[in-house]
Amino acid sequence: LRLSVKMAGFLPRISLPVARFLRHTRLISGVPAPDIPSSLGINFELTPEQKEYQETARKFAKEVIIPVAGEYDKSGEYPWPIIKQAWELGLINTLIPTEYGGLGLKLIDDCIIGIEIAYGCTGIGTAIAANGLAEAPVILGGSHETKKKYLGRMTEEPLIAAYCVTEPNCGSDVAGIKTSAVKKGNEWIINGSKMWITNGSHANWYFLLARSDPNADTNNAFTAFVIDRDTPGITPGRKEWNMGQRASNTAGVTFEDVVIPNENVIGVPGKGFKIAMGAFDMTRPLVAAGAVGLAQRALEEATKYSLTRKAFGKYLIEQQAVAFMLADMAIGIESSRLCTYRGAWEADQGRRNTYYASIAKALASDVAMKCTTDAVQIFGGAGYNSEYPVEKLMRDAKIFQIYEGTSQIQRVIISRIIEQMAKSMM
């Protein structure tokens, strides 16, 4: 087993053979785990494999990420050393099918890992998780040859990919994108600019959504592509300096007369919008998982501080006002965790999970923002100071309410599904 993290007792990489062994034998440390009949219904116990993933990610976050997270936040440097170690341990690209060299984990497994990574730093966590967003449409709609070429290389060496959809003048309004794709023979010519692209400066390849028919309706106007970063005409922009999650790279990407072979089309020409949006059903539970991990960190930091800081002759945790804030944080976190697992579980059952994915993303994002804000409040003046950890957590939290569909967009999606369900029963 490959190891890049040299530390005593650190867990080995979740290798493909080990993952397959665990899935087939349900053994860990030589102790058989009982098979739980599906007829028993709801079960909140993690499997032995999931506990292994969780423990590996938890140790990685506490021993590798947390000690350097503050420095990456201050410098804005891209966390290549950590990404390479995560790749060595099998904590990145986890949803790539085994057929293409990946672990082929379930979405709920990836959420379990994501919670622990985000506990350490959501900036670094986003840099790691963004690969999954770029890979999702390829997994959903790519041909066997495309998957083998682009997903396969992600398992052969530590590489980064990016999802290029957002543009300078349209974020949530994906239907408004202007980047064009014009077909000429067996090739496509791409022109346009993308903005706020996570991993944009460091990607080896991009998933791209472009308008291929300016006169068609949304469902028939866009074509999805996968494009190598070194294709002539592609120019990544400078790294944007954001409020939070500064270890994550955010940049614009310009496409000027970029020539792409027809074989790089994902799915059917004109049907790219559905593929691009379908990817969010896979990744929104993962974003929710990141928010849960961040909120959990805020609760633990605030709890530790309240156990040592006194005011009016009592520890803060003995003050009912503070104790109730901690209780509300816990209520929000556990509710968000369950919604996150439900959103992922629905997808793992092969069912459309849009409703639950949006609920998880909206709730967990809002809970993370409130928990980090309350953590700063509990710390008081110290919470507003960069020498303490919670001000970074608060800055990091805000983006959860914005990227991969704002909290308002999630409510639009949820309410429309409620309306559809109600009308179908009339």
Backbone torsions as a table, in degrees:
resi	resn	phi	psi	omega
1	LEU	NA	135.4	180.0
2	ARG	-75.9	140.2	176.1
3	LEU	-136.4	131.0	174.5
4	SER	-116.2	-15.8	179.6
5	VAL	-93.5	106.2	-175.2
6	LYS	-89.2	90.0	178.2
7	MET	-149.6	146.7	-177.0
8	ALA	-64.8	132.8	174.6
9	GLY	78.0	2.5	-177.9
10	PHE	-71.3	141.4	-176.2
11	LEU	-69.8	146.9	179.7
12	PRO	-73.7	166.3	177.7
13	ARG	-59.4	141.7	175.5
14	ILE	-77.3	85.2	-175.3
15	SER	-77.3	159.2	-179.8
16	LEU	-59.2	-47.2	178.2
17	PRO	-59.1	-42.0	179.8
18	VAL	-64.9	-44.0	-179.6
19	ALA	-60.8	-42.0	178.9
20	ARG	-64.9	-41.5	-179.9
21	PHE	-60.4	-45.9	-178.7
22	LEU	-64.4	-40.8	-178.8
23	ARG	-65.2	-34.1	-176.7
24	HIS	-85.7	-35.9	-175.3
25	THR	-101.1	-18.8	-177.0
26	ARG	53.5	43.1	178.1
27	LEU	-116.3	143.8	171.0
28	ILE	-147.0	131.7	-177.6
29	SER	55.1	28.9	176.5
30	GLY	79.1	2.7	-177.9
31	VAL	-105.0	119.6	-179.4
32	PRO	-69.4	138.0	176.2
33	ALA	-98.1	132.1	-177.9
34	PRO	-67.1	138.8	174.1
35	ASP	-74.9	130.2	-179.0
36	ILE	-99.4	115.5	-178.6
37	PRO	-57.7	138.0	179.9
38	SER	-63.0	-20.9	-178.7
39	SER	-66.7	-15.7	-179.9
40	LEU	-76.0	-11.7	175.4
41	GLY	77.7	-137.9	-171.9
42	ILE	-61.7	134.7	178.2
43	ASN	-143.6	125.5	-175.8
44	PHE	-100.0	6.8	-178.5
45	GLU	-86.2	131.8	174.5
46	LEU	-72.7	148.3	176.6
47	THR	-74.2	164.2	176.3
48	PRO	-56.4	-38.8	178.9
49	GLU	-63.6	-44.4	-179.0
50	GLN	-64.6	-35.8	176.1
51	LYS	-65.3	-34.9	176.9
52	GLU	-65.4	-46.5	178.6
53	TYR	-59.8	-44.3	-177.7
54	GLN	-62.6	-45.7	-178.1
55	GLU	-67.1	-39.6	177.8
56	THR	-61.9	-47.3	-179.5
57	ALA	-66.9	-37.3	-179.0
58	ARG	-65.4	-44.9	178.2
59	LYS	-65.4	-38.9	179.1
60	PHE	-62.4	-43.8	179.6
61	ALA	-64.0	-45.6	-174.9
62	LYS	-76.3	-33.1	-174.2
63	GLU	-100.1	-19.8	-177.9
64	VAL	-114.1	-47.2	-173.7
65	ILE	-79.9	-54.4	-173.1
66	ILE	-56.5	-41.4	-178.8
67	PRO	-61.2	-23.5	-176.2
68	VAL	-117.3	-2.0	-175.0
69	ALA	-59.3	-40.8	-179.3
70	GLY	-62.7	-39.8	179.7
71	GLU	-67.4	-40.7	177.5
72	TYR	-65.5	-35.0	178.0
73	ASP	-64.3	-39.3	-178.4
74	LYS	-76.1	-37.0	-175.6
75	SER	-88.5	-27.7	-175.7
76	GLY	73.5	8.6	-179.9
77	GLU	-66.5	144.0	178.9
78	TYR	-73.4	133.4	-171.7
79	PRO	-82.5	55.2	-178.5
80	TRP	-54.8	-45.0	-178.9
81	PRO	-57.8	-39.2	-178.9
82	ILE	-72.9	-39.5	178.5
83	ILE	-61.5	-41.1	179.3
84	LYS	-65.2	-38.2	177.7
85	GLN	-68.8	-38.4	177.3
86	ALA	-63.1	-38.9	178.0
87	TRP	-64.8	-41.8	178.9
88	GLU	-61.1	-34.5	-177.9
89	LEU	-86.9	-5.6	-179.1
90	GLY	79.7	27.4	-178.8
91	LEU	-99.4	8.9	-179.3
92	ILE	-135.5	150.8	-178.7
93	ASN	61.9	32.7	-170.8
94	THR	-71.5	-19.8	-176.9
95	LEU	-90.4	-5.3	178.2
96	ILE	-63.0	128.1	-177.5
97	PRO	-59.3	151.3	-179.9
98	THR	-59.7	-28.3	179.5
99	GLU	-58.8	-25.6	-178.5
100	TYR	-113.0	21.4	175.0
101	GLY	94.4	0.0	-177.9
102	GLY	-90.4	-178.2	178.5
103	LEU	-81.6	-24.6	-179.2
104	GLY	63.3	37.5	-179.4
105	LEU	-70.9	162.5	174.2
106	LYS	-78.5	161.1	-179.6
107	LEU	-62.9	-37.2	179.9
108	ILE	-66.6	-31.7	175.6
109	ASP	-63.4	-43.1	-179.3
110	ASP	-66.4	-33.6	176.5
111	CYS	-65.2	-40.3	178.1
112	ILE	-60.7	-43.7	177.5
113	ILE	-65.3	-44.4	-176.2
114	GLY	-61.8	-36.8	178.0
115	ILE	-59.3	-44.5	-176.6
116	GLU	-70.2	-41.1	179.0
117	ILE	-63.7	-43.5	-179.4
118	ALA	-65.5	-29.0	175.6
119	TYR	-57.3	-36.7	-179.8
120	GLY	-74.5	-48.8	177.9
121	CYS	-171.6	122.8	-178.9
122	THR	-77.0	-20.1	174.4
123	GLY	-66.5	-49.5	176.5
124	ILE	-66.2	-38.7	178.5
125	GLY	-61.4	-40.0	178.4
126	THR	-66.9	-39.7	177.3
127	ALA	-59.3	-37.7	178.9
128	ILE	-75.0	-46.8	-173.1
129	ALA	-72.3	-24.0	-177.4
130	ALA	-62.2	-24.8	173.6
131	ASN	-56.9	-40.6	-178.4
132	GLY	-62.8	-35.3	179.2
133	LEU	-67.3	-41.2	178.2
134	ALA	-68.8	-36.6	-177.1
135	GLU	-75.8	-27.8	-174.0
136	ALA	-56.4	-49.9	-180.0
137	PRO	-66.0	-28.3	176.3
138	VAL	-69.4	-41.6	176.8
139	ILE	-62.1	-40.7	-175.7
140	LEU	-74.7	-40.7	-170.5
141	GLY	-127.3	-2.9	-176.7
142	GLY	-75.3	152.1	174.7
143	SER	-72.9	167.3	178.2
144	HIS	-57.7	-42.4	-178.7
145	GLU	-65.4	-41.3	179.6
146	THR	-65.4	-44.0	179.0
147	LYS	-62.0	-43.4	-179.3
148	LYS	-62.5	-39.7	-177.2
149	LYS	-73.6	-48.0	-171.9
150	TYR	-94.5	-38.3	176.0
151	LEU	-76.1	-38.7	-178.6
152	GLY	-58.5	-40.6	-177.8
153	ARG	-67.8	-25.1	-180.0
154	MET	-68.7	-22.9	-179.5
155	THR	-94.1	-6.9	-177.8
156	GLU	-93.8	-25.4	177.0
157	GLU	-159.1	159.1	-178.5
158	PRO	-71.6	103.7	179.7
159	LEU	-124.1	163.1	-179.8
160	ILE	-120.8	143.7	175.7
161	ALA	-128.1	162.6	-177.2
162	ALA	-139.1	151.5	-178.8
163	TYR	-103.5	108.8	-175.3
164	CYS	-103.1	95.3	177.5
165	VAL	-129.4	-52.1	-176.9
166	THR	-58.8	142.4	178.1
167	GLU	-125.0	167.6	-177.1
168	PRO	-53.6	-34.2	-175.7
169	ASN	-110.4	9.6	176.3
170	CYS	-153.6	121.0	177.2
171	GLY	-111.0	-79.3	178.5
172	SER	-66.0	-30.4	-179.6
173	ASP	-83.9	72.0	-176.6
174	VAL	-60.9	-31.9	-178.9
175	ALA	-64.5	-12.9	-178.0
176	GLY	-93.6	7.1	-176.3
177	ILE	-66.1	147.6	-173.7
178	LYS	-110.2	-16.9	-179.9
179	THR	-53.1	128.3	-172.3
180	SER	-104.4	151.3	174.4
181	ALA	-131.2	113.3	-178.3
182	VAL	-113.2	125.0	-178.5
183	LYS	-85.1	132.2	175.7
184	LYS	-133.2	104.3	-176.0
185	GLY	66.2	-123.7	178.9
186	ASN	-100.4	20.2	-179.3
187	GLU	-131.0	162.1	176.4
188	TRP	-121.5	140.6	178.0
189	ILE	-108.7	120.1	-176.2
190	ILE	-105.9	132.4	174.1
191	ASN	-140.0	133.4	178.0
192	GLY	152.4	-178.4	-178.5
193	SER	-132.5	138.3	174.5
194	LYS	-110.8	155.9	-176.9
195	MET	-141.4	155.4	179.7
196	TRP	59.3	41.9	-177.3
197	ILE	-90.6	114.8	179.0
198	THR	-68.0	131.2	-176.1
199	ASN	69.8	15.2	-175.1
200	GLY	-57.2	-36.4	-177.2
201	SER	-80.2	-19.4	-170.6
202	HIS	-117.0	1.1	-174.7
203	ALA	-68.3	142.5	172.2
204	ASN	-82.3	-30.1	175.8
205	TRP	-153.0	161.1	-177.5
206	TYR	-122.3	143.0	161.0
207	PHE	-89.2	132.0	-175.2
208	LEU	-130.3	135.1	171.7
209	LEU	-111.4	126.1	-178.1
210	ALA	-136.1	154.5	-179.9
211	ARG	-81.5	116.4	-178.2
212	SER	-103.5	-14.4	177.4
213	ASP	-141.0	101.5	-175.9
214	PRO	-66.9	-13.6	-175.9
215	ASN	-104.5	-6.4	-176.3
216	ALA	-86.2	164.1	174.5
217	ASP	-73.3	169.5	-173.0
218	THR	-53.9	-40.8	-175.7
219	ASN	-71.8	-10.2	-177.9
220	ASN	-128.0	7.2	-171.8
221	ALA	-96.5	-14.9	-170.4
222	PHE	-120.9	146.7	176.2
223	THR	-122.3	140.1	-179.7
224	ALA	-99.3	141.8	-178.7
225	PHE	-135.9	160.9	166.2
226	VAL	-120.3	131.9	-170.6
227	ILE	-133.8	132.6	174.2
228	ASP	-69.4	138.4	-178.9
229	ARG	-58.9	-34.4	-175.6
230	ASP	-85.3	11.7	175.6
231	THR	-65.8	131.4	-179.8
232	PRO	-55.5	137.1	178.7
233	GLY	101.1	-6.9	178.0
234	ILE	-95.3	127.1	-179.0
235	THR	-131.9	106.8	173.7
236	PRO	-70.1	144.6	178.2
237	GLY	-88.3	-171.4	-179.5
238	ARG	-73.2	159.3	174.6
239	LYS	-69.7	130.2	176.1
240	GLU	-81.6	138.0	178.3
241	TRP	-93.4	105.7	-172.8
242	ASN	-97.7	168.1	177.8
243	MET	-57.4	-45.9	-177.4
244	GLY	-142.3	-173.7	-177.4
245	GLN	47.1	48.6	-172.6
246	ARG	-74.5	-15.8	175.8
247	ALA	-74.4	-19.0	176.6
248	SER	-81.9	138.7	179.0
249	ASN	-88.3	126.0	175.1
250	THR	-124.3	127.9	-175.9
251	ALA	-152.9	162.4	170.4
252	GLY	-86.4	157.6	176.6
253	VAL	-137.2	125.3	-179.0
254	THR	-105.4	136.9	178.4
255	PHE	-117.7	116.1	-177.6
256	GLU	-124.6	106.4	-178.3
257	ASP	51.0	46.1	179.9
258	VAL	-80.9	125.2	-177.9
259	VAL	-98.2	124.2	-178.0
260	ILE	-124.0	132.4	176.6
261	PRO	-68.5	151.6	-177.9
262	ASN	-59.3	-25.7	-179.6
263	GLU	-66.9	-13.4	179.6
264	ASN	-89.9	4.3	174.1
265	VAL	-72.1	135.7	176.0
266	ILE	-97.1	119.8	-178.1
267	GLY	75.0	-144.5	-177.1
268	VAL	-101.5	136.0	176.1
269	PRO	-53.7	135.9	-179.0
270	GLY	90.3	-12.6	-177.2
271	LYS	-110.3	22.2	-176.2
272	GLY	-69.9	-27.6	-178.3
273	PHE	-60.5	-43.5	-179.3
274	LYS	-63.7	-39.1	179.3
275	ILE	-66.6	-44.8	-179.3
276	ALA	-62.2	-41.8	-179.8
277	MET	-74.0	-32.7	177.7
278	GLY	-62.8	-29.6	178.2
279	ALA	-62.1	-33.0	-178.7
280	PHE	-66.6	-29.1	177.0
281	ASP	-64.1	-29.1	176.4
282	MET	-80.2	-38.5	-169.1
283	THR	-95.3	-20.9	179.6
284	ARG	-64.8	-37.4	172.0
285	PRO	-61.5	-31.5	178.6
286	LEU	-71.0	-37.0	174.3
287	VAL	-64.1	-42.7	177.2
288	ALA	-59.9	-39.1	178.3
289	ALA	-61.4	-41.4	177.2
290	GLY	-61.2	-40.5	178.6
291	ALA	-65.6	-37.7	177.8
292	VAL	-63.2	-45.1	179.5
293	GLY	-61.6	-40.3	178.3
294	LEU	-65.4	-45.2	179.5
295	ALA	-63.2	-39.0	177.6
296	GLN	-60.9	-42.4	178.0
297	ARG	-62.1	-42.1	179.6
298	ALA	-62.2	-42.6	178.7
299	LEU	-62.3	-44.7	-177.3
300	GLU	-68.0	-39.5	177.8
301	GLU	-64.9	-43.1	-179.8
302	ALA	-66.6	-37.5	179.4
303	THR	-66.5	-45.1	179.0
304	LYS	-60.3	-43.2	-179.5
305	TYR	-65.2	-40.7	-177.5
306	SER	-69.8	-16.6	177.5
307	LEU	-85.5	-12.4	-177.1
308	THR	-117.0	-22.0	-176.7
309	ARG	-94.0	131.8	178.7
310	LYS	-108.5	147.5	172.9
311	ALA	-148.9	134.2	-179.0
312	PHE	56.4	36.6	174.8
313	GLY	80.5	4.1	179.8
314	LYS	-130.5	153.5	169.7
315	TYR	-66.1	149.2	-176.9
316	LEU	-56.3	-37.2	-177.3
317	ILE	-66.7	-17.2	177.6
318	GLU	-87.6	-7.6	176.0
319	GLN	-85.9	124.9	-173.4
320	GLN	-59.5	-36.1	-179.2
321	ALA	-59.6	-42.1	179.7
322	VAL	-75.2	-42.7	-179.7
323	ALA	-58.1	-40.6	179.4
324	PHE	-69.1	-33.5	175.8
325	MET	-63.3	-42.6	177.9
326	LEU	-64.2	-40.7	179.2
327	ALA	-62.9	-42.6	179.0
328	ASP	-65.1	-35.9	176.3
329	MET	-62.1	-45.4	-179.8
330	ALA	-63.1	-41.4	178.8
331	ILE	-59.4	-46.2	-179.9
332	GLY	-64.6	-41.0	-178.0
333	ILE	-65.7	-48.5	-178.0
334	GLU	-67.1	-35.9	175.6
335	SER	-64.2	-43.3	179.4
336	SER	-64.9	-39.6	179.5
337	ARG	-60.9	-45.3	-179.5
338	LEU	-65.7	-40.4	177.7
339	CYS	-65.2	-36.9	177.8
340	THR	-63.4	-48.4	178.5
341	TYR	-61.6	-38.5	179.8
342	ARG	-64.5	-43.9	179.3
343	GLY	-60.4	-41.9	179.1
344	ALA	-70.7	-42.3	-177.8
345	TRP	-61.7	-40.5	179.1
346	GLU	-59.4	-43.3	179.0
347	ALA	-64.9	-39.6	-179.7
348	ASP	-65.7	-22.7	177.1
349	GLN	-83.3	-1.6	-179.2
350	GLY	82.1	15.6	179.7
351	ARG	-104.2	153.5	176.1
352	ARG	-66.7	127.6	-172.1
353	ASN	-114.8	16.8	-174.4
354	THR	-51.3	-46.7	-177.8
355	TYR	-59.6	-50.9	-177.2
356	TYR	-73.4	-33.0	178.1
357	ALA	-64.8	-41.0	179.6
358	SER	-70.6	-38.1	176.2
359	ILE	-60.9	-46.6	-179.0
360	ALA	-61.7	-45.9	-177.0
361	LYS	-65.5	-43.9	-179.4
362	ALA	-65.6	-48.4	-177.2
363	LEU	-66.3	-49.9	-177.0
364	ALA	-63.1	-37.1	179.1
365	SER	-64.8	-46.8	-180.0
366	ASP	-66.7	-37.4	178.3
367	VAL	-65.2	-42.0	179.4
368	ALA	-61.7	-41.7	179.6
369	MET	-64.4	-43.8	-179.2
370	LYS	-68.6	-41.9	-178.4
371	CYS	-63.5	-42.4	-178.9
372	THR	-70.8	-35.9	176.8
373	THR	-65.0	-43.3	178.3
374	ASP	-66.8	-33.4	177.5
375	ALA	-63.6	-43.0	176.1
376	VAL	-60.4	-41.5	-179.6
377	GLN	-63.4	-40.4	179.5
378	ILE	-66.0	-37.5	176.5
379	PHE	-71.2	-18.6	-178.9
380	GLY	67.2	-137.7	-179.9
381	GLY	-59.5	-34.5	178.8
382	ALA	-64.0	-31.8	-179.6
383	GLY	-67.1	-23.4	-179.2
384	TYR	-86.6	-3.2	-176.2
385	ASN	-101.2	140.6	-175.8
386	SER	-73.4	-7.0	176.1
387	GLU	-75.6	-14.5	178.7
388	TYR	-108.6	154.1	-169.5
389	PRO	-76.2	-21.7	-167.5
390	VAL	-76.2	-23.5	178.1
391	GLU	-66.1	-35.9	175.8
392	LYS	-65.5	-41.2	179.6
393	LEU	-60.3	-40.1	-179.6
394	MET	-66.8	-41.9	177.9
395	ARG	-65.4	-39.8	-179.6
396	ASP	-67.4	-29.0	-172.9
397	ALA	-70.6	-33.9	-169.4
398	LYS	-57.9	-38.5	-175.0
399	ILE	-64.1	-22.8	178.3
400	PHE	-62.0	-28.1	178.6
401	GLN	-82.6	-1.3	-175.0
402	ILE	-119.1	-54.1	-172.2
403	TYR	-78.7	159.2	-174.4
404	GLU	54.9	39.5	179.1
405	GLY	97.3	114.8	-177.9
406	THR	-62.1	165.8	177.8
407	SER	-60.9	-31.5	178.4
408	GLN	-69.6	-40.8	178.1
409	ILE	-63.3	-38.5	177.5
410	GLN	-60.7	-37.8	179.4
411	ARG	-71.0	-32.2	173.9
412	VAL	-62.6	-47.2	-179.4
413	ILE	-60.9	-48.6	-177.9
414	ILE	-60.9	-46.5	-176.7
415	SER	-66.4	-35.4	178.3
416	ARG	-66.7	-37.9	178.6
417	ILE	-68.4	-39.2	176.1
418	ILE	-58.8	-44.2	179.8
419	GLU	-62.1	-45.5	179.6
420	GLN	-60.5	-43.5	-179.4
421	MET	-65.0	-40.9	-179.5
422	ALA	-64.8	-43.8	-179.0
423	LYS	-66.4	-34.2	-179.5
424	SER	-68.2	-19.3	-179.4
425	MET	-97.4	-1.6	-178.6
426	MET	-81.6	NA	NA
